[in-house]
């Protein structure tokens, strides 16, 4: 008999907690994230042509690195466009 009483008290306390805390949680607003990218430097076509010529002699690791950098710049441009 005593065990049932304590279970009912525990259940009542749990339900009371849920009923009390639920309105507090529904007042929370959606979390928004804003990603910031550094300003992208613009390169002249002449400079880009010179770098392209230099890259012809670059090793494969350099090309991979620059490809990753290019993807990062594309992602920053996309974020800037979404603002």
C-alpha positions, 0 to 999 in steps of 0.5 A: 500500500505504501509503495503505491502512495509514493508512486502516485506522489512521484507521478503527481510531482512529475505531471505537475512539473511538466504542466508548469514547465511546458508554458515556459518552454513554448515561449522560447523563440527559434535560434537563428545563426548568422555566418560571417565571411571575411570580405573577399578581395577582388583580383584583376583579370591580369593578375588572375592570368598571371596566377593561372600561368604560374599554376601550370607548374604547380604540384598536385597538392597546390592545386588541391589547396587552391580548389578548396580555397575556391570552394570557400570563396564560392560559399562566402559569395553565396552567403553574401547573396543570401543576406 
